[in-house]
């Protein structure tokens, strides 16, 4: 059974593909690849984010409040069958601590809940989490959704399995009225040679990693996939492309977004 609830700190970094290649050898001295990175290759993730008619959830998120939450449906394949496993997740951030709680459903159960309000019968902690999700949807009625796709390389600490590091590439997003069923995942959120690296840990970042990041001039910043999509959509009318909330003209040459204005 997949982990259903956990707390952690999450630090994000925007790097290039070249910088990723420079970092990986050092990372692999202390970490090992996730079992889903078969042959050392990235694996796909599809996350469907839900929002209200007026985009209240993402609007609040982009304001960087002390507390925020969002609901998403995650799958590791596109166009799943009815019996394929998906994860309905409610993700909260309180201060700098991230709390993620999720239920494991079949695709059909997820569709029945999202489209028809049919609550699946679950046991134990999953039943409690499902109650929280039901309450969330009452406060934030689902009327629109955005599908975000990316390919991920994931690593775990060799001696601390709670220490995780992920590198995401090929980030795309698009509005959709369907649930994980599409022939296209939309447009790029950042340029193809840009990677979003994220450190997920319960405590302090290991000294060896802090030293490695410093020596490679890699510094943490703020980045939200769904937030980036929303900002690119709302700013498109101004004829500007954005990455990390800054116009392209103010960024290094490698960091040019290619979202259409």
N, C-alpha and C positions, 0 to 999 in steps of 0.2 A: 504494500500500500504506500502511495506517495505521501510525503510529509504534508500535513494538512494545515499547520499553523506554525509561525515562527516570527521572531523579532531579530532585527539586525541593523547595522549601519551600512549605508550604501554611498560610496564615493565614485564619481564619474570623471572620466578624462576623455578629451577629444584628441585622437592621434591619427597619424597617416598610416597607410599600409606599410611604408618603409619603416616607420618607427615600430610598428607591430613586429616586423621581422627581426628588428634589433633586440626587442624586449623578450621575445619568446624563448630563446636559448637560456637566458638567465632565469626566467620564470620556471622553466621545466627542470631546473636544478632542485627546486623546492616544492614543485607542484606536479600533479599528473592530470592528464586529460580525462575529461568526463567519458564514461563508457559509450555515450552517444556520438562522440567524435570519432567515428569509425575510420581507421586509417589516417587519423590526424586531421580529418576534414571537418568543416563546419556543418552543422545541421540546421534545418529551417524551423522557424517559429512563426506562428500566425496568431496574432492577438486582436480580438475584436473588442474595441472600447465602446462603452455605452454612455449616452448623455441625454440630457433633456432637450426639449424643442429649442430652447434658447441657449444651448451649450453652457449651462450654468456650472457644470462640473469642471470642464476644462478652463473656463474663464477664471474660476476661483483658484484653480491649480496654478495658473500662470502668474497670479498675484503673490505666490510664495507665502501662503498663510502658515501659521504655526501648526495648524491641523488641517489635513485634507484627506480625501478618500475617493476611490474610483472603483468601478466594476468592469471586469473584462472577462472574456471567454478565450481561453488559450488552447491551441491545438498544435500538434507537431506534423500535421499534414493538411493540405488544402482539399476542399471538396470531400470531407469525411463521409463514411457510410454511417447508417443509423446506429450501429453497434460499436463504432470506434470510440475510444476514450478521449474525453475533453476535460478541461479544468475550468470551473467557474470560480473566479477569484475576486475577493474584495480586498483591496490594498489600501492601507492607511499609513499616513506619515505624521508622526507627532514629534515636533522638534526635528531632531536629526535621526530619529529611530523609525524604521520601517516595520510595519506589522502586516504580514500577508496571511490571509486565511482563505482556504479554498476547499471546494467539494469536487469529488471525482464523479463524473457523470458519463453516460453514453451521449453521443451526439443527439439522438432522438429526445432524451430526457431534457437536454439543454434547450433544444428548439421548442419543446412543449412548454417549458417554463417561460422562456423569453417571449414567445409569440402568443401563448394562450394562458399564461399564469398558472399552469399545472405544476404544483410543487411535488417533486419526487419524494418517495419514501426512503429515508435514510436513517442510519443508526448512529448512536454515540455522538462523538464530537462533530461528525458531519451533519447530524440533525440540527445541532446548535448553530453551526455556521450557516446552514441554509436559512434558519430563522433570521439571522442577521442580514443575509442577502435579501430576503423578502422585505424586511423593514427598510433597507436601503432603497429598494425599488419603489416603495411607497413615498419616500421623501424625494426621490429623484426619478420620476416616471420616465421609463425608457421610450424615447421617440426617434432617436437617431444613433448611428454607430459609424465608427471608422475602423477599417481593417489595416493593421500595421504588420508588415512582414520584414524579417531580417534573418540573416544567416549567422549562427553563433558558434564560437569556439569557447568552451567552458573548461576551467581547470579547478581542481580542489587541492588544498594543502595536503602534503604527504603525511604530516603528523597532526593535522587539525582539519578534519573533514567539514567543519562548520565554516572554514575559511574558503571562500570561493571567489574566482575572478572570471569575468566573461568579456569577450571581445565580439562586438556585433558589427556586421557590414551589410551592404546592399539594403539599406533602410529605405523602405517605401511605404506609402500610405494612400488610402483613398476612401471616400465615402461609399457606403454600401447599404442597401436595403435588405440584403439577404444575410445569412448567417454562415460565414466561412465557405461560401460557394461563389466563386468568381473565376474568370479567365485571366484577370489582371489585378495586380496589387497596387496599381496607381503609379504615382511619380516619386522620384527620389526625394528624401528629406534632406540629405547632405550629399556631397559629391561621392562618386564611386570609390575614390581612393581614401575616403575618410572612415575611421573606425571609432566606435564608442566603446571605450573600455570601462568596466565597472568592477570595483572591489566591494565584496559583500562579506561582512565580518561581524561577529558578535562583540569583539573587544577592539584592542588597538591594532593598527596595521603593523605587521612584523618589521623589525628593524632592517632586515635585509631588503625588503621591498621598498621601504622608504628611501633607503640609500640608492637602490637601483633607479627609482623614479627621479630622484634628485640628480643623479649623474647623467640621466638621459633628458633632463629638462622637460619632464612630464609633470604637469600640475593639474590639480583637480578643478572642476568647474561645474556649472549647472547645465543639465540637459534633460529634457523630457521629450520622448518620441511623439506622444500625442500633443504635447504643448507646442512642439516645433511645427507639426502639421497645422494646428490652429493658427499660429502666428503667421505662417506662410500664406494661409488662406486669407486672413484678414488684412494682411499687408500687401497682397498681390496688386490691389487696385492702385497702390502708390508707385508701382513699377520697381520695387526693390526686392532683392532676395536676401534672406537672412540665415545666419548660422550663429548659434549662441547669442541670440538677441542683438547682433551687430550687423550693420549693412556689409555686403560683400566687399565694397570698396575699402573698408577699414580693416580687413583681415589679411593674413598671409596668403600668398598665391595658392597654396595647396588646399585652402579651406573654402573654396568656392562652392556654394550650393548650386544645384541645377534644377531646382523646382521652377516650373514655368510661372512667370509673372502674369 
